[in-house]
Structure formats: structure tokens, C-alpha cells
Amino acid sequence: MKGLFEWLKNSSKMKRWILLILIGVVLVSYGIANLITSTNAITFKYAAKIIVFFTLGFTAVILGLIYLNKRTMELFVEATDDRISGKKKVNINSLIFNKNIYEQGPNIVVIGGGSGLNTILDGLKRYTSNITAIVTVSNYGENLAKDTEKLRYLQLEDIKNGLASLAIEDDSKISELLNYRFKKGTLKNIAFSDIYFEAMKDISKSLAESVKNSNDIFKIYGRVLPVTEDEMKICAELGNGYVVEEKSKIASMVYDKLTKISRVYLSPTNCKPTPGVIEAIQNADSIIIGPGSLYTNIIPNLLINGVARAIKDSKAKKFYVCNIMTEPGLTDNYSVADHINSIIEHCGEGLIDYCLYDTGEVIPEYIKKYNLDGADLVEQDLRNIKDRKIKFIKENLSLIKDDSVRHNANLIADIVIQVICDDLKYMDKQNDPEYMMMNSKLKADKEINRKKKKSNRNRTNVKKREKVGNSKFAIKYQERIKSIKDSNKNIDKKRKNAKAKVKQQNDNNTEKVDILKEQEKYVQENQTPVYSEVLKIKNYEEIRKEMLKKFNKGK
């Protein structure tokens, strides 16, 4: 009875379809009753009337049953899938999030680290829960002997961010919780994640096991795996033969020595992959490498024993997402070809089937901001690539987020899923649940994005007209004007800071000069008469006269 009353609630939206079915039954019954009780000869007009009642009745019953069944499935999904939070907005498209169907999505492995990895994970979790993020775990050889505990926690940054990126809810508080630092008491300045992972390592007996258990505790879409549990350092050999064993010093050394990175390597070189890493690669339908720091996030993961070989042997579709901006001191003046060739030089060919790279259509004023820090756009140069089998996909992958250039996670995910769908279609697997789920999701997302863009465009145009009137130039270049203003503000801010530093240095120098003058004055004022006599210059002419006078008296 309780379930029946639940059906009759306004929020369930079931009564309308039940009413439609009842109306259909009444119409059909009325038609049948007229046919049975009729004593006169059936005329064409009378027959047409009965047919109309039958048709309307059967149509109402069929539609009512279809939509009643559809709404029943929606309520089932809403009740059984904790990923659906907006209960008033649930529709049949949300069936793709049903766990039984959702878990049949493609197995995708993402290799990298840093903000680039987190961006990709945000987009992929819309399609599948079978995501494995393989992240770099390294102390980078930093010299922190005075604070060994801090050194131990530095290596967990990518794991922590990966867990937050794969959180079920987009507005999840996991990231805020893991990055929270206590502000008072004995735990002041200690991050919650430090305490959590320390406790989990003691309970689980290993780092890999603690991360695996964390995947279940936080109920994330996929899982995060450290690429290795071994202690390792990421070292760089520069073009002049100089070796840098601390990651934080690589960029500065490149600038100081006026050279570039020749290669990176791990110390020790025989690091073993974490259990589950090779298996995830072998079972993957798609492997995504990057985006991320080429020499500190991407290549070090591929240098772990067995990882590069497993990727080459895998039948998965392999993607490399190239960075949009260069990294100061690491990839200065690098092109798309330079990024790919560097991976090939370190790990060999066969790691990349598709390369996704940006068109470079970034607003110039944002590029100017990066130029101030020594970064620039990655050149769209595809010449002299050592692996000619690679296919290239050029898209407008960049967007501005938090005043920074970022990859469009949704677009990258759409491209990857589209390639997988095309491959399944080529193998005549259009009727597989995996293909049907992904293809329907792609179509739905494209339609949603199209409507969203149209809505945002209309809203933006209205706001622009309200602000700047009917000037076509102002409307067209509003974003450029805004970015220029922001850029100029940042430049002025940096100039003011620089002037403030110079002024402070001058004030310090003036203060030092004043102190020296006061010390000198104090010394002069406190000189003793004896000391003055000692320093007094003697008049040798007077001394000679006195001696002659004494000599004459003696005579």
C-alpha cells in the first residue's frame, strides 16, 4: 500500500498517465457498448463514429502504458542510483547512469599528472565509471632533510587531486576536505589529507592498498593508482652534460646553463609498477596520455618497467593530448612534433595512435600573460615526426578558466568516445549495450551543448547591449577588450610591486648609510685626547729648531 501511495504523489508524475489509460479504456468500452447494443442497421456514419472511439481509446491506452512504464523506470533509476541528485529533473536519458548500464562503459586509462590529468578525468566521468587514473608518485629528489614528513606527503598530491576529480558529484566537497589545513591547535598548518593517508597506510600496510581503499571510501567513478610504490627520483640530463637530480631545479638550471633538456631518467632505473597498473592497461579500450608536464608527469610514468611495453602491446585506441602552452625551462619553443618526438625518443614508437592538439586560437591578451612568465603557445608544427602512423585531430581545445588557459575536458571526452563508437560501428557492434549507451549519450550531449551555447550567446548579447549600447564593434570585441583591461591591470600590478621592492631596497640602503654616518659621528665625538695626539701630524721644522737651540746652549 505504501508503494501505491508513493505512485499517487504529485512528485511521482504517475497520475496523469493512469488517467490517460482510464480515458482510453472508457472510450474503447463506449465503442464496444455502442456496437453491442445497436439494434438498427449500421450506417457509414455510425461505423465511423465507433471507429473513432476505438482509435482514440486504443491510442490513449497505448500511450499511457508507454509513458507509465517509462516513468516507472525513471523512478527506479532515481531510487537506486545515488548519482542522480536532482529528482525533479530526472528523465529517461538518466537511464544511462544506471549502474548496470553505466558500468558497461568503456575501460579508459589516463596516464599523467597535475591539473591536466584532473581536467581529463572531469570530462570522462560523464560516460563511464571504468576509469583508471595512473599518476606519478615521486619525491622528485628534493632536499628536505629538515622536514622528512613534508617530503613524504608531497608525493601524494596527484593521488589526492585524482580522487577529487573523480568524485561522483561535480560540487563534491572532497577536494575542499582533502586540501583543508587546520588553522589552530596542535594540528595547525597540517592538511587533512596528510593525516588521512598516514592512517590509511598504517591500516592497509601499503600505499597502493590505501589508495585502493580510498577509491571505495570516497565512492569515486573509477580508481586512482600510483604508477609505482618504489622510492624514485626524476633526474634530468641537460644538453651540456650537466645532471640535475632535483625536479624543482631543472627549469632554473636550463636557464642558467643556457641549454635544454636532453633526456630524463629515473633513479633507480628498475622501478616496478604498482599491482593493477599493467592489468588496467591490458584491459583498456582507450588509453589517454597527457596533458601534463612532459618531463615530470608524462615521460616518468612511461619509464616505469613494463608500462611502455604494455601500452604498445595493447589493442586499445591510444591518444596523446598535447599541451596548449609551453613550460618555462622545460619545453621552451616546443612544437607538437617536439612533444611527440620526445616521447618517442624516451620510449619508442607505438605509444600513440591519435594526437589531439589545439588550433592555437587563444585570445592574445591571455597569451601575453603567459609570456610574462616565460611561457608561450605550443607551435602547431607537425613536420619531422618520427612516427608517421600517428593520426592528428585538430580542435579548438582551449578555454579560459579562472583566468588561465585550460583544456576543454568535455570536448576531449567527446572525441575519445566518438572514436571508440566509430570503431565499434566498424566491427558491426551497433547493438551492443556499450555502443548504444555511448552513442545516445553523445547525441544527447551535443544537443544539450548546442542549446546551451545558443542560450549563452543570447544572454551574452543581451548583457552586452545593456552595457555598451548598440555598438557593433563593442559587442564583437567585448571579450578582447575585457581581457586587454585585465592584462593591463596585471601588468600595472606587477610594475607597482616591482617599484615597491626597489623603493624598499633604496630605503634599506639609505637606512644603512644613515647608520654608518651615525657610527662615524659617534666615534669622532668619543675620541680621547691621547688618541688625538697620537693621530696629530708632527711639524718637523719646529722639532729641528728646538734641537738646534738645545745644541747651542750646550756650547
LINJOCOR-V972091 format. One record per residue. RES is the residue in three letters. NEAR is the number of other ideal C-beta (glycine too) atoms within 10 Angstrom. Layout:
# LINJOCOR-V972091
RES;NEAR  RES;NEAR
This chain:
# LINJOCOR-V972091
MET;5  LYS;5  GLY;6  LEU;7  PHE;9  GLU;13  TRP;15  LEU;10  LYS;10  ASN;7  SER;9  SER;15  LYS;15  MET;18  LYS;12  ARG;12  TRP;19  ILE;13  LEU;12  LEU;19  ILE;18  LEU;13  ILE;15  GLY;20  VAL;15  VAL;13  LEU;20  VAL;18  SER;12  TYR;15  GLY;20  ILE;14  ALA;12  ASN;14  LEU;14  ILE;7  THR;7  SER;11  THR;4  ASN;6  ALA;6  ILE;11  THR;9  PHE;7  LYS;7  TYR;14  ALA;11  ALA;10  LYS;13  ILE;17  ILE;11  VAL;12  PHE;20  PHE;16  THR;13  LEU;16  GLY;20  PHE;15  THR;13  ALA;20  VAL;18  ILE;13  LEU;14  GLY;20  LEU;14  ILE;11  TYR;17  LEU;16  ASN;11  LYS;14  ARG;19  THR;14  MET;13  GLU;20  LEU;18  PHE;12  VAL;21  GLU;18  ALA;11  THR;11  ASP;18  ASP;11  ARG;16  ILE;16  SER;13  GLY;8  LYS;11  LYS;7  LYS;9  VAL;19  ASN;10  ILE;12  ASN;14  SER;17  LEU;19  ILE;18  PHE;17  ASN;18  LYS;13  ASN;10  ILE;16  TYR;19  GLU;10  GLN;17  GLY;25  PRO;24  ASN;18  ILE;29  VAL;27  VAL;31  ILE;28  GLY;28  GLY;29  GLY;19  SER;18  GLY;22  LEU;28  ASN;22  THR;22  ILE;27  LEU;28  ASP;19  GLY;20  LEU;28  LYS;23  ARG;18  TYR;24  THR;25  SER;19  ASN;21  ILE;26  THR;23  ALA;32  ILE;30  VAL;27  THR;28  VAL;28  SER;25  ASN;18  TYR;20  GLY;17  GLU;17  ASN;10  LEU;12  ALA;7  LYS;7  ASP;9  THR;9  GLU;10  LYS;11  LEU;16  ARG;15  TYR;18  LEU;13  GLN;20  LEU;24  GLU;17  ASP;25  ILE;24  LYS;24  ASN;23  GLY;28  LEU;25  ALA;23  SER;28  LEU;27  ALA;19  ILE;15  GLU;11  ASP;9  ASP;6  SER;17  LYS;11  ILE;18  SER;15  GLU;10  LEU;14  LEU;22  ASN;14  TYR;13  ARG;12  PHE;13  LYS;8  LYS;7  GLY;7  THR;6  LEU;13  LYS;9  ASN;8  ILE;15  ALA;18  PHE;16  SER;22  ASP;18  ILE;13  TYR;17  PHE;23  GLU;15  ALA;11  MET;18  LYS;17  ASP;9  ILE;10  SER;16  LYS;9  SER;14  LEU;19  ALA;20  GLU;16  SER;22  VAL;27  LYS;19  ASN;13  SER;22  ASN;19  ASP;9  ILE;12  PHE;17  LYS;14  ILE;24  TYR;22  GLY;23  ARG;21  VAL;27  LEU;24  PRO;26  VAL;25  THR;25  GLU;17  ASP;17  GLU;12  MET;24  LYS;17  ILE;24  CYS;20  ALA;23  GLU;14  LEU;19  GLY;13  ASN;12  GLY;9  TYR;14  VAL;12  VAL;21  GLU;15  GLU;17  LYS;21  SER;12  LYS;17  ILE;22  ALA;20  SER;13  MET;18  VAL;22  TYR;12  ASP;12  LYS;14  LEU;9  THR;14  LYS;15  ILE;21  SER;14  ARG;14  VAL;21  TYR;16  LEU;19  SER;13  PRO;10  THR;11  ASN;9  CYS;22  LYS;14  PRO;24  THR;23  PRO;13  GLY;16  VAL;24  ILE;19  GLU;12  ALA;24  ILE;25  GLN;15  ASN;13  ALA;23  ASP;20  SER;23  ILE;26  ILE;28  ILE;24  GLY;27  PRO;29  GLY;28  SER;21  LEU;25  TYR;22  THR;22  ASN;23  ILE;29  ILE;24  PRO;29  ASN;24  LEU;18  LEU;20  ILE;25  ASN;15  GLY;13  VAL;23  ALA;20  ARG;15  ALA;19  ILE;23  LYS;14  ASP;11  SER;20  LYS;8  ALA;22  LYS;19  LYS;21  PHE;24  TYR;23  VAL;28  CYS;24  ASN;24  ILE;22  MET;21  THR;22  GLU;19  PRO;16  GLY;19  LEU;19  THR;22  ASP;16  ASN;10  TYR;21  SER;21  VAL;23  ALA;19  ASP;18  HIS;23  ILE;23  ASN;16  SER;19  ILE;22  ILE;17  GLU;12  HIS;19  CYS;19  GLY;14  GLU;14  GLY;16  LEU;23  ILE;21  ASP;17  TYR;18  CYS;24  LEU;22  TYR;23  ASP;24  THR;12  GLY;15  GLU;9  VAL;18  ILE;17  PRO;12  GLU;18  TYR;18  ILE;17  LYS;15  LYS;18  TYR;18  ASN;13  LEU;11  ASP;9  GLY;13  ALA;21  ASP;16  LEU;20  VAL;23  GLU;15  GLN;15  ASP;12  LEU;15  ARG;7  ASN;9  ILE;20  LYS;13  ASP;16  ARG;6  LYS;9  ILE;18  LYS;10  PHE;14  ILE;16  LYS;14  GLU;14  ASN;12  LEU;24  SER;21  LEU;16  ILE;13  LYS;13  ASP;5  ASP;10  SER;12  VAL;21  ARG;16  HIS;25  ASN;18  ALA;22  ASN;16  LEU;17  ILE;23  ALA;23  ASP;20  ILE;19  VAL;27  ILE;24  GLN;15  VAL;17  ILE;23  CYS;21  ASP;12  ASP;16  LEU;20  LYS;13  TYR;8  MET;10  ASP;8  LYS;14  GLN;11  ASN;8  ASP;14  PRO;12  GLU;17  TYR;18  MET;17  MET;22  MET;22  ASN;18  SER;13  LYS;21  LEU;16  LYS;11  ALA;12  ASP;18  LYS;12  GLU;10  ILE;11  ASN;13  ARG;10  LYS;10  LYS;11  LYS;10  LYS;10  SER;10  ASN;10  ARG;10  ASN;10  ARG;10  THR;13  ASN;12  VAL;10  LYS;11  LYS;17  ARG;13  GLU;8  LYS;10  VAL;14  GLY;9  ASN;8  SER;12  LYS;8  PHE;9  ALA;14  ILE;15  LYS;11  TYR;13  GLN;17  GLU;13  ARG;12  ILE;14  LYS;12  SER;20  ILE;15  LYS;11  ASP;14  SER;18  ASN;12  LYS;10  ASN;15  ILE;13  ASP;10  LYS;10  LYS;11  ARG;10  LYS;10  ASN;10  ALA;10  LYS;10  ALA;10  LYS;10  VAL;10  LYS;10  GLN;10  GLN;10  ASN;10  ASP;10  ASN;10  ASN;10  THR;10  GLU;10  LYS;10  VAL;10  ASP;10  ILE;10  LEU;10  LYS;10  GLU;10  GLN;10  GLU;10  LYS;10  TYR;9  VAL;9  GLN;8  GLU;7  ASN;8  GLN;10  THR;8  PRO;8  VAL;8  TYR;10  SER;9  GLU;8  VAL;8  LEU;8  LYS;9  ILE;5  LYS;7  ASN;9  TYR;8  GLU;8  GLU;9  ILE;10  ARG;10  LYS;11  GLU;10  MET;9  LEU;10  LYS;10  LYS;9  PHE;9  ASN;7  LYS;7  GLY;6  LYS;4
